[in-house]
Amino acid sequence: MRILSEDRSFSVWKLCAFLHITRSAYYRWLTHPKSNRELENERIADVVEKIHKEHPDMGYRRIRDELDRRHNIHVNDKRVLQIDRALNIQSTIKYKRHGCTRNASSPEYIAKNYLKREFHADAPNSKWLTDVTEFKYYVGPEVHKIYLSAILDLYDRRIVAYAIGDRNDNRLVFDTFDAAMAAHPEAHPLFHSDRGYQYTSRIFHSKLQAAGMKQSMSRVARCIDNGPMEGFWGILKRERYYGYKFTNREHLVQAISDYIFYYNYRRLQRRLYIMTPMEFHKQYVKAA
């Protein structure tokens, strides 16, 4: 408006009428510089835009946590929300998960639900959750699938171990479990899963017994019994899978592996007091 009135000789009165503002308000804005808070908001907005560009999945709460931990900018949620709205920034949409675990038609072993939705743990390696999910990639018109099996620790929400394969079979689940035991041979957690055929096999139950673990299973058609594991799938797919089209296996496998590293070592969580899973884990180990 200032450019139009000064450089192009447009009438201030007509411009104000067109914009539905008073002339006094325009001249007040013209003669008063921006406040310190407005200038600070502009500086914060630049950082917010950079964070959003790198992580479009982040909502205003996670952006605030990033500002606090990574950029030494200490503001509250409300202020970041206002800046987000001014910039028209919104996080990507969360999609519903479509599970791929197949319940056993003739289970060899069924365990009770000993976890009972008690998703709190007092120490690492005391409660582990596990599940399998699928991903798709495309080679021309052909659709291919890979499967991710993972184990999540309820204390620090870190991914203890994972395996990726082309088949959703016993070997995938056994490899995941073996990797977890290789990393934590001293662990004897409560081990919770759904009733997928891999977990109800006698062989898998024997592996748990040999490791000194108590087996727990979700009830039939009760996904919430394994809620944090389901939640991790949703986070991973929203932030690194939905909205992308992978055209070869290698890129998809690398994206999953990179994300799990990011999740464990870089992704801040409020339930962990704005720490990453590995930071929270190491804090316990250091204090023990």
Secondary structure by P-SEA (a helix, b strand, c coil): cccccccccccaaaaaaaacccaaaaaaaaaccccaaaaaaaaaaaaaaaaaaacccccaaaaaaaaaccccccccaaaaaaaaaaacccccbbbbbbbcccccccccccccccccccccccccccbbbbbbbbbbbbcccbbbbbbbbbbbbccccccccccccccccaaaaaaaaaaaaaaccccccbbbbccccccccaaaaaaaaaabbbbbbbcccccccaaaaaaaaaaaaaccccccccccaaaaaaaaaaaaaaaaccccccccccccaaaaaaaaaaac
